[in-house]
């Protein structure tokens, strides 16, 4: 893997692993985690901004990896502080992965429930 956003491949991979653990822990607890809380907790690994392209790419990678393992789009658990819903990037990736996004609320709730059920077990 090549360096991303000024971080070495090793740093990026560490952030992806830590991010997966943090988001997975929220899913196991049947909770959401805000983008800002996630980046604050990732600070020991890499420094990202809540509304950055780097965070969006990191979340896309995490979701694609989990989807490939049959575990759903883990980023369904990550939400905006103001709306308590995922950002537009989540729905763009959902559509890319073949989800029906015509009703965004339904799409998110179904994916959230799927992820929660998988991570609880």
N, C-alpha and C positions, 0 to 999 in steps of 0.2 A: 504494500500500500504506500502511495506517495504522500508527502506532507500536505496538509490541508489547512487553509486559513492561517498559515504561519506556525502551525503546530506540527511536530514531528509525527510520523506514522505511529510511533509508540505512544505518544501523548494522546493522539486521536483515538486509538484503539482502547486505551485505558478509560478515556471519557465515555466511549460507547459501552464498555462493560459496566462502569459505575452507573451510568444513566439507566441501563437496563435493570440493574439491581434496584435503584431508587424507584423507578416507575413500577417495576414488578412488585415491590413492597407495598406501594399504594394500592395496586390492583388486588393483592392478597387481602388487604384491609378493607376492600370494597370502597375505596376513596379515590378522589382525584388529587392531582398535584398541579399547582400553577406553574406556568413557564418561569416566572420570577423565583419561585421557591426551588425549582429544579436547578436553575443556573446558580443560585446561591449555594446549593448543596454540591454542585459540581466544581465549585471554586478550588477545591483542593487538587483537582485534576487539571482542568483548564478554565480560563476565564472567558465566559460568553455573555452576550447580552440577550435578554428575554425575547427581543424582537429581531434577532439577527438571522441572516441567511445561514450562518454556521450552525446555529441551534436547529433551524428547520432541517438542514441536511443531516445533522446528527440524528434527529428524531425519525427522519425518513429511513435512514440506514437501520436504526433499531427496529422500526416497524417492518421493513422488508425482510430483515433477518428472522424476526419472530413469525411473520406470515409464512416464510419458507419452511419453518419448523411446524406449521399447523397451529400456531398459537395466537393468530389474529394480529391486528394492528395495535400494538401495545401503546402507541401514542394516543389512543382514544382516551387514555386516563389523564393526559396532560391538557390543561385548560387555561384559558385567559382569566385573569383575576377579575376583570370587570363583568364578563358575561357568564363565567363558569362553564363555558363551552370551548371546544377546540377552535383554533384559528383556521383560516382559509386553506393553509397548506395541508391540513389533515384531510380535508374534503378533496383536494386535488389529488393527493396520493390514493385516497379511497377509490376515486374514479379510475385512476391508473391501474389499480389492483382489481378492477372489475366490480366494485360495489355500486349499487344503485344510489346515486346521490341526489335524485330528483326531489326527495324530501330529506333535507339535510338533518333535521332533528331525528327522524326515524333512523337514518343511516348511522348517526352517532350513537344513539341509544342502543341499537342492535349490536354495534361493534363493541361498545363499552360493556354491555352485558356478556357478550361472548368472551371478551378478554378476562373479565372478572371471574367467570365460571371456570375458565382454564387455569388461571393463576391461583385460585382458591384450592384446587385439587392437587 
